[in-house]
Each structure stands twice: as C-alpha cells, then as structure tokens.
C-alpha cells in the first residue's frame, strides 16, 4: 500500500506519526477497487483507438485513479466500472468465455477473448483476461487468475536423430525424452507414436521421461497439464532407435597336460 493512501485513509498531513497512534488499514474494498481498475485499464487498452467513448472512458479512469490514491475505494471502484462500461461494447473482438462445473461443485471459468470477465465468490472478485482461467471451490473465494500454459519445447533427442541403445537385462537401456519446463505446469503428458504399433500417452512429473523402446522409428510430442488446463502439444519430433550389436565373446583355450 502506498504511503499517500495510508495518509489519506487516516487524515494525516505528513509522514510523522506520534507513538501510540492507531492507524486504519484498508479492508477488502481496496482489493475490489484495485481489480476494477485493472479491468478498466485492460478494456481501455483493447478498445478501438477511434471509438467515440474512448476519451470519456479515459477521463473516467483517471478519476478512478485519483479516488484510489485518496483511499476513496468505493468511489474508485464505481468510477472504474463506469470507465469499463464505456468501452466494453466497442472492443473489436467479442467477449467469449466458458464455465465448467465438476461433480464436486468446483467451477472453472475460462476467458477466451474480448473484455475481461469478472468472477465473484465469497465477496472476492477477480477480473479474468482473455486466455486466463480461475477455479472456484464451493464455499471459497476464487483462485488467482492463471495464464494459459505454454507448449513445452522438446530438447532431447534432437529431431530426426538416430539413437543406439545398449542391450540390458530385461530389455534395451531406456531412451530419455526431455523438454524445457513450463511455468505453472503440474505435470506433463507425452504422446509417443511408433511407426509400427499403437500410440501411447505417458504421464511425467518432471520435464523428462525415461522409456524403454524396441528398435524402430518413433514420433513424439508433449503437452503441459494443470488441474484446470492443458497446453497445446509441442511440435512433433521424430527419432530412430537401433540396438547396438552384442559384444563378441572372446574364448581362450588353455593347453592341457592330459594326453
């Protein structure tokens, strides 16, 4: 919280505070006003530059900022909402979102395009911008908006590479598939497709997976996953696996004294 807001909230004229002075701290109305301002700023940034009401919206947003700095949070939220409404209808891209409710009553709201969607539960409101999602557990406030997961970038093996694996007890030694970690991912799904055989989907907890493979050609891709979202699949990579030839056994016969 900025010192200017703390001073305004408590009617202070300077930064000097006498010992024992009791200061007021903002309640949830400050957080609500802050989210309203964020929503209005995003809406104004996305609005058509030639929109008739853009100038009026900008003025109303400036008014909301002044109210916020003066710790007049209810007035700030009201002015910010008015600024948002002025340009909401002029956004070039339509506002679309999805709502999904699971068997336990947990609701996931995903904003797909256009203006931010405002999700409110238990007195807490979050603006959800395009590409973000929030999760609302029954009886709890909504989680913080999460940005969409990015697609992982495969790093190993190199595309179109030829791998040689050593024979080992129980089969060939494993091949390591690796990719760059994705922020926000809680796990990964690897899709492995042999040229001859059935496709396999393999879970991974980290950004690499060791898997034993028979000789042959393969294609693979990986996607990041979280509780309420899955990324796009990575670009598909290809590689070939060949087993190294067995090492020759060197037998030596010692001369015997027996006739």
C-alpha positions as CSV (number, residue, x, y, z in Angstrom):
1,X,0.0,0.0,0.0
2,X,1.4,3.4,-1.0
3,X,2.1,5.9,1.9
4,X,-0.1,8.5,0.2
5,X,-3.1,6.2,0.5
6,X,-2.3,5.4,4.2
7,X,-2.1,9.1,4.9
8,X,-5.4,9.8,3.1
9,X,-7.1,7.0,4.9
10,X,-6.1,8.3,8.3
11,X,-6.3,12.0,7.6
12,X,-2.5,12.5,8.1
13,X,-0.8,15.6,6.7
14,X,2.8,14.3,6.8
15,X,4.8,11.1,7.4
16,X,5.3,11.9,11.1
17,X,3.2,9.7,13.4
18,X,3.2,10.1,17.1
19,X,3.9,7.0,19.2
20,X,0.8,5.1,20.2
21,X,-1.2,6.4,17.2
22,X,-3.7,3.8,15.9
23,X,-3.8,3.7,12.1
24,X,-6.6,2.5,10.0
25,X,-5.8,-0.2,7.4
26,X,-7.8,-0.8,4.2
27,X,-10.3,-3.6,4.1
28,X,-11.4,-5.7,1.2
29,X,-12.9,-2.6,-0.6
30,X,-9.3,-1.7,-1.6
31,X,-8.7,-5.0,-3.3
32,X,-12.1,-4.8,-5.1
33,X,-11.2,-1.3,-6.3
34,X,-7.8,-2.4,-7.5
35,X,-9.3,-5.2,-9.5
36,X,-11.9,-2.8,-11.0
37,X,-9.0,-0.5,-12.1
38,X,-7.1,-3.4,-13.7
39,X,-10.2,-4.4,-15.6
40,X,-10.8,-0.9,-16.8
41,X,-7.2,-0.4,-17.8
42,X,-7.3,-3.6,-19.9
43,X,-10.5,-2.7,-21.5
44,X,-9.3,0.8,-22.5
45,X,-6.0,-0.7,-23.9
46,X,-8.0,-3.1,-26.1
47,X,-10.6,-0.6,-27.2
48,X,-10.6,0.8,-30.8
49,X,-8.4,3.9,-30.9
50,X,-11.2,5.7,-32.8
51,X,-14.0,4.7,-30.5
52,X,-16.3,7.6,-29.7
53,X,-16.4,6.9,-26.0
54,X,-12.7,6.1,-25.6
55,X,-11.8,9.7,-24.5
56,X,-14.7,9.8,-22.0
57,X,-13.6,6.4,-20.7
58,X,-10.0,7.5,-20.2
59,X,-11.2,10.6,-18.2
60,X,-13.4,8.4,-16.0
61,X,-10.4,6.0,-15.4
62,X,-8.3,9.0,-14.4
63,X,-11.0,10.0,-12.0
64,X,-11.0,6.4,-10.5
65,X,-7.2,6.6,-10.1
66,X,-7.5,9.8,-8.1
67,X,-10.1,8.3,-5.9
68,X,-7.9,5.3,-5.3
69,X,-4.9,7.4,-4.3
70,X,-7.1,9.3,-1.9
71,X,-8.2,6.0,-0.3
72,X,-11.8,6.5,-1.5
73,X,-12.0,2.9,-2.6
74,X,-15.8,2.6,-3.1
75,X,-15.8,5.7,-5.4
76,X,-12.7,4.4,-7.2
77,X,-14.4,1.1,-7.9
78,X,-17.6,2.8,-9.2
79,X,-15.7,5.2,-11.5
80,X,-13.5,2.3,-12.8
81,X,-16.6,0.2,-13.6
82,X,-18.1,3.2,-15.5
83,X,-14.9,3.5,-17.4
84,X,-15.0,-0.2,-18.3
85,X,-18.7,0.0,-19.4
86,X,-18.0,2.9,-21.8
87,X,-15.6,0.9,-23.9
88,X,-16.8,-2.6,-23.3
89,X,-19.2,-2.5,-26.2
90,X,-16.6,-1.0,-28.6
91,X,-14.0,-3.8,-28.3
92,X,-13.2,-5.2,-31.8
93,X,-13.1,-8.8,-30.5
94,X,-16.3,-10.3,-29.0
95,X,-16.1,-11.4,-25.3
96,X,-16.4,-15.2,-25.0
97,X,-15.8,-17.5,-22.0
98,X,-16.6,-20.9,-20.8
99,X,-17.9,-22.2,-17.4
100,X,-17.5,-25.8,-16.3
101,X,-18.7,-27.4,-13.0
102,X,-17.4,-30.8,-11.9
103,X,-19.1,-33.4,-9.7
104,X,-17.8,-31.8,-6.5
105,X,-19.3,-28.4,-7.4
106,X,-15.9,-26.8,-8.3
107,X,-16.4,-24.2,-11.0
108,X,-13.8,-23.3,-13.6
109,X,-14.2,-20.1,-15.6
110,X,-12.0,-19.6,-18.7
111,X,-12.0,-16.3,-20.6
112,X,-11.3,-16.9,-24.3
113,X,-11.5,-13.5,-26.0
114,X,-12.5,-9.9,-25.7
115,X,-13.1,-8.0,-22.4
116,X,-12.0,-9.5,-19.1
117,X,-14.7,-11.5,-17.3
118,X,-15.3,-10.6,-13.6
119,X,-15.7,-13.7,-11.4
120,X,-17.0,-13.1,-7.8
121,X,-17.4,-15.5,-5.0
122,X,-17.4,-15.1,-1.2
123,X,-17.0,-11.4,-1.5
124,X,-13.9,-11.6,-3.7
125,X,-13.8,-10.5,-7.3
126,X,-11.2,-11.3,-9.9
127,X,-11.0,-9.9,-13.5
128,X,-10.1,-12.8,-15.8
129,X,-8.4,-11.6,-19.0
130,X,-8.5,-13.5,-22.3
131,X,-6.5,-16.7,-22.1
132,X,-6.7,-16.8,-18.3
133,X,-8.8,-19.0,-16.1
134,X,-9.9,-19.2,-12.4
135,X,-11.1,-22.0,-10.3
136,X,-13.8,-21.6,-7.6
137,X,-14.2,-24.3,-5.0
138,X,-17.6,-24.3,-3.4
139,X,-17.7,-22.1,-0.4
140,X,-14.3,-20.5,-1.1
141,X,-13.2,-17.3,-2.9
142,X,-11.9,-17.7,-6.5
143,X,-8.3,-18.6,-7.1
144,X,-6.0,-16.0,-8.6
145,X,-6.3,-15.9,-12.4
146,X,-3.9,-18.3,-14.2
147,X,-2.3,-17.5,-17.5
148,X,-2.6,-20.2,-20.2
149,X,0.1,-22.9,-20.1
150,X,2.7,-22.6,-22.8
151,X,3.5,-25.6,-25.0
152,X,6.8,-27.3,-24.0
153,X,9.9,-27.2,-26.2
154,X,11.5,-30.6,-26.8
155,X,15.2,-30.7,-26.2
156,X,16.2,-34.3,-26.3
157,X,16.6,-36.3,-28.5
158,X,17.2,-34.0,-31.4
159,X,14.7,-34.2,-34.2
160,X,15.4,-36.9,-36.8
161,X,18.3,-38.3,-34.7
162,X,19.4,-41.9,-34.7
163,X,19.9,-43.5,-31.3
164,X,21.8,-46.6,-30.4
165,X,20.9,-48.3,-27.2
166,X,22.8,-51.0,-25.4
167,X,21.2,-54.3,-24.6
168,X,20.5,-54.7,-20.9
169,X,18.9,-57.2,-18.6
170,X,15.2,-57.2,-19.2
171,X,15.5,-55.2,-22.5
172,X,17.3,-52.4,-24.1
173,X,18.6,-49.4,-22.0
174,X,16.0,-46.6,-21.8
175,X,15.8,-43.6,-24.1
176,X,15.5,-40.2,-22.4
177,X,12.9,-37.8,-23.7
178,X,13.3,-34.2,-22.4
179,X,11.8,-30.8,-22.8
180,X,12.1,-27.3,-21.2
181,X,9.9,-26.9,-18.1
182,X,6.7,-24.8,-18.4
183,X,5.8,-22.3,-15.8
184,X,2.6,-23.2,-13.9
185,X,2.7,-26.8,-15.1
186,X,1.8,-29.5,-12.5
187,X,2.8,-32.4,-14.8
188,X,3.2,-33.4,-18.5
189,X,1.7,-35.8,-21.0
190,X,4.0,-37.4,-23.6
191,X,2.4,-38.8,-26.7
192,X,4.6,-41.5,-28.3
193,X,3.7,-42.9,-31.7
194,X,5.8,-45.8,-33.2
195,X,5.7,-46.1,-36.9
196,X,4.5,-49.7,-36.4
197,X,2.4,-50.0,-33.3
198,X,-0.2,-48.2,-31.2
199,X,0.1,-44.7,-29.8
200,X,0.9,-44.4,-26.1
201,X,0.2,-41.5,-23.8
202,X,2.7,-41.4,-20.9
203,X,2.5,-39.2,-17.8
204,X,5.5,-37.4,-16.4
205,X,6.0,-35.5,-13.2
206,X,9.2,-33.7,-14.3
207,X,10.4,-32.2,-17.6
208,X,11.9,-35.6,-18.7
209,X,10.8,-39.2,-19.1
210,X,12.9,-42.4,-19.5
211,X,11.2,-45.1,-21.6
212,X,12.5,-48.4,-22.9
213,X,11.9,-48.7,-26.6
214,X,12.3,-51.5,-29.1
215,X,14.2,-50.8,-32.3
216,X,12.2,-48.8,-34.8
217,X,11.1,-45.3,-35.7
218,X,9.1,-43.0,-33.4
219,X,7.3,-39.7,-33.3
220,X,6.6,-37.8,-30.1
221,X,5.2,-34.7,-28.6
222,X,4.5,-33.4,-25.1
223,X,2.0,-31.0,-23.5
224,X,1.9,-29.3,-20.1
225,X,-1.0,-30.0,-17.8
226,X,-2.5,-28.4,-14.6
227,X,-5.7,-29.1,-12.7
228,X,-7.9,-26.9,-14.9
229,X,-5.9,-26.6,-18.1
230,X,-3.8,-28.3,-20.7
231,X,-1.4,-26.6,-23.1
232,X,-1.2,-27.1,-26.8
233,X,1.0,-30.0,-27.8
234,X,4.6,-29.3,-28.7
235,X,5.9,-29.5,-32.2
236,X,6.2,-33.2,-33.1
237,X,9.7,-34.7,-33.2
238,X,11.0,-37.9,-34.8
239,X,13.8,-40.3,-34.0
240,X,15.0,-43.8,-34.7
241,X,16.2,-46.4,-32.2
242,X,18.7,-49.2,-33.1
243,X,20.2,-51.8,-30.7
244,X,24.0,-51.9,-30.5
245,X,25.4,-55.2,-31.6
246,X,26.3,-57.5,-28.8
247,X,29.9,-57.5,-27.9
248,X,31.8,-60.6,-29.1
249,X,32.7,-63.2,-26.5
250,X,36.5,-63.9,-26.5
251,X,37.1,-67.5,-25.6
252,X,40.7,-68.7,-25.0
253,X,41.5,-72.4,-24.7
254,X,44.4,-73.2,-22.4
255,X,46.7,-76.1,-23.4
256,X,46.2,-79.2,-21.2
257,X,48.8,-81.7,-19.9
258,X,46.3,-84.6,-20.3
259,X,47.1,-86.9,-23.1
